[in-house]
Amino acid sequence: MARYVTYFYQGTQKTITFSYSQHFDIYEAVAEAEGVDLTSFWAMEKQLEMSCRGQGIVKNFRANEFERMGFADIKFVRDETKEKN
């Protein structure tokens, strides 16, 4: 099954193909597709990981920052079409 990511960027819905061999996660994939530089985002995320316990703070930071960058509703969509022999 092919993996797809669907998201809204600045009010426009878009769908891209996704592969873990090319991207660490779906956030990195959508940022690359739109040409967004994540250098400062990764630096802040790393600082949060080192100074905070638990994943909740990092996940909240990621969601808020991507919303601030113009992204919304980022999620996986699986291709449901199957070839019949």
Backbone as CSV, one residue per row, in Angstrom:
resi,resn,N_x,N_y,N_z,CA_x,CA_y,CA_z,C_x,C_y,C_z
1,MET,0.832,-1.187,0.000,0.000,0.000,0.000,0.876,1.249,0.000
2,ALA,0.515,2.170,-0.827,1.231,3.441,-0.859,0.782,4.301,0.314
3,ARG,1.709,5.105,0.807,1.376,6.019,1.891,1.290,7.428,1.320
4,TYR,0.263,8.119,1.739,0.063,9.498,1.340,-0.152,10.341,2.584
5,VAL,0.221,11.603,2.487,-0.024,12.567,3.548,-0.889,13.656,2.948
6,THR,-1.947,13.993,3.649,-2.797,15.088,3.217,-2.700,16.192,4.270
7,TYR,-2.767,17.430,3.812,-2.639,18.567,4.713,-3.191,19.815,4.048
8,PHE,-3.428,20.819,4.843,-3.811,22.132,4.342,-2.621,23.059,4.552
9,TYR,-2.263,23.797,3.516,-1.202,24.792,3.641,-1.750,26.114,3.136
10,GLN,-1.854,27.069,4.032,-2.398,28.387,3.753,-3.753,28.299,3.069
11,GLY,-4.604,27.411,3.589,-5.969,27.288,3.117,-6.187,26.375,1.930
12,THR,-5.138,25.798,1.375,-5.268,24.923,0.214,-4.933,23.489,0.614
13,GLN,-5.834,22.545,0.308,-5.581,21.145,0.635,-4.641,20.539,-0.393
14,LYS,-3.657,19.794,0.107,-2.676,19.152,-0.760,-2.436,17.727,-0.288
15,THR,-2.004,16.870,-1.204,-1.673,15.481,-0.898,-0.328,15.160,-1.529
16,ILE,0.554,14.527,-0.746,1.872,14.127,-1.238,2.112,12.672,-0.881
17,THR,3.022,12.035,-1.610,3.416,10.670,-1.250,4.429,10.757,-0.116
18,PHE,4.485,9.703,0.700,5.359,9.702,1.867,6.120,8.391,1.949
19,SER,7.405,8.502,2.303,8.241,7.331,2.508,9.170,7.597,3.683
20,TYR,9.255,6.627,4.618,10.166,6.778,5.743,11.626,6.750,5.318
21,SER,11.917,6.243,4.134,13.302,6.244,3.662,13.751,7.651,3.242
22,GLN,12.800,8.534,2.984,13.130,9.894,2.576,12.950,10.920,3.686
23,HIS,12.004,10.667,4.608,11.688,11.643,5.651,11.571,10.968,7.015
24,PHE,11.912,11.725,8.046,11.824,11.235,9.420,10.371,11.108,9.865
25,ASP,9.547,12.097,9.536,8.130,12.064,9.893,7.323,12.890,8.888
26,ILE,6.004,12.910,9.071,5.143,13.600,8.118,5.331,15.111,8.164
27,TYR,5.734,15.639,9.308,5.956,17.077,9.416,7.131,17.514,8.547
28,GLU,8.192,16.744,8.574,9.352,17.034,7.739,8.978,16.946,6.258
29,ALA,8.152,15.975,5.907,7.748,15.792,4.508,6.926,16.974,3.985
30,VAL,5.962,17.444,4.761,5.130,18.553,4.284,5.925,19.852,4.237
31,ALA,6.852,20.038,5.181,7.679,21.249,5.166,8.576,21.257,3.924
32,GLU,9.155,20.106,3.593,9.992,20.030,2.394,9.173,20.275,1.137
33,ALA,7.967,19.736,1.094,7.104,19.914,-0.074,6.766,21.387,-0.308
34,GLU,6.687,22.163,0.767,6.346,23.582,0.643,7.564,24.497,0.692
35,GLY,8.752,23.920,0.845,9.964,24.722,0.848,10.209,25.494,2.138
36,VAL,9.700,24.984,3.250,9.862,25.648,4.548,11.146,25.151,5.214
37,ASP,11.987,26.074,5.664,13.237,25.738,6.342,12.945,25.438,7.806
38,LEU,13.322,24.249,8.270,13.033,23.825,9.641,14.242,23.910,10.573
39,THR,15.295,24.591,10.202,16.512,24.634,11.004,16.260,25.172,12.407
40,SER,15.616,26.310,12.531,15.352,26.881,13.854,14.313,26.061,14.616
41,PHE,13.366,25.481,13.896,12.365,24.619,14.536,13.026,23.410,15.189
42,TRP,13.942,22.748,14.466,14.632,21.576,15.005,15.490,21.939,16.212
43,ALA,16.125,23.099,16.185,16.955,23.533,17.317,16.098,23.716,18.570
44,MET,14.953,24.358,18.438,14.069,24.567,19.586,13.472,23.246,20.058
45,GLU,13.101,22.382,19.141,12.538,21.090,19.512,13.565,20.261,20.293
46,LYS,14.811,20.300,19.868,15.868,19.567,20.567,16.065,20.116,21.978
47,GLN,16.017,21.429,22.137,16.132,22.037,23.466,14.983,21.593,24.358
48,LEU,13.778,21.545,23.815,12.622,21.097,24.598,12.769,19.634,25.002
49,GLU,13.244,18.789,24.084,13.431,17.374,24.397,14.433,17.183,25.529
50,MET,15.485,18.004,25.549,16.518,17.862,26.569,16.084,18.424,27.913
51,SER,15.209,19.420,27.918,14.858,20.081,29.176,13.514,19.676,29.758
52,CYS,12.657,19.006,28.989,11.310,18.671,29.462,11.119,17.161,29.519
53,ARG,10.340,16.747,30.470,10.005,15.326,30.566,8.718,15.054,29.799
54,GLY,8.643,13.890,29.221,7.428,13.479,28.524,7.339,14.034,27.117
55,GLN,6.482,13.431,26.322,6.315,13.811,24.929,5.260,14.890,24.728
56,GLY,4.423,15.127,25.704,3.321,16.067,25.523,3.762,17.469,25.156
57,ILE,4.811,17.953,25.776,5.273,19.313,25.509,5.848,19.419,24.099
58,VAL,6.616,18.429,23.683,7.213,18.448,22.347,6.128,18.341,21.280
59,LYS,5.159,17.466,21.489,4.061,17.331,20.515,3.245,18.615,20.419
60,ASN,2.993,19.237,21.557,2.248,20.494,21.578,3.023,21.586,20.851
61,PHE,4.325,21.669,21.094,5.164,22.646,20.410,5.119,22.429,18.899
62,ARG,5.262,21.164,18.475,5.255,20.845,17.048,3.933,21.263,16.408
63,ALA,2.829,20.920,17.035,1.511,21.261,16.481,1.332,22.776,16.389
64,ASN,1.719,23.494,17.433,1.563,24.956,17.430,2.463,25.633,16.405
65,GLU,3.697,25.184,16.277,4.617,25.801,15.329,4.190,25.555,13.882
66,PHE,3.734,24.341,13.588,3.300,24.072,12.216,2.021,24.830,11.887
67,GLU,1.172,25.030,12.874,-0.017,25.855,12.656,0.404,27.300,12.396
68,ARG,1.405,27.787,13.126,1.908,29.140,12.932,2.527,29.306,11.535
69,MET,3.156,28.246,11.022,3.770,28.287,9.686,2.733,28.227,8.563
70,GLY,1.476,27.927,8.893,0.424,27.899,7.882,-0.111,26.519,7.561
71,PHE,0.338,25.490,8.296,-0.121,24.118,8.058,-1.301,23.793,8.971
72,ALA,-2.160,22.910,8.496,-3.280,22.451,9.312,-3.682,21.044,8.887
73,ASP,-4.224,20.295,9.809,-4.813,18.978,9.553,-3.856,18.048,8.796
74,ILE,-2.641,17.873,9.329,-1.644,16.995,8.714,-1.918,15.567,9.166
75,LYS,-2.143,14.657,8.197,-2.440,13.270,8.579,-2.127,12.302,7.437
76,PHE,-1.948,11.034,7.816,-1.735,9.965,6.849,-3.047,9.595,6.178
77,VAL,-2.956,9.236,4.896,-4.080,8.686,4.155,-3.544,7.486,3.403
78,ARG,-4.182,6.368,3.538,-3.736,5.159,2.835,-4.507,5.008,1.539
79,ASP,-3.813,4.523,0.504,-4.413,4.272,-0.781,-5.230,2.979,-0.660
80,GLU,-6.530,3.076,-0.836,-7.421,1.931,-0.656,-7.633,1.130,-1.941
81,THR,-7.115,1.606,-3.046,-7.323,0.873,-4.296,-6.373,-0.318,-4.352
82,LYS,-6.915,-1.452,-4.695,-6.128,-2.695,-4.812,-6.397,-3.308,-6.161
83,GLU,-5.354,-3.796,-6.779,-5.527,-4.460,-8.067,-6.070,-5.859,-7.846
84,LYS,-7.046,-6.238,-8.644,-7.607,-7.585,-8.568,-7.077,-8.405,-9.728
85,ASN,-6.658,-9.632,-9.435,-6.127,-10.518,-10.487,-7.192,-11.396,-11.057
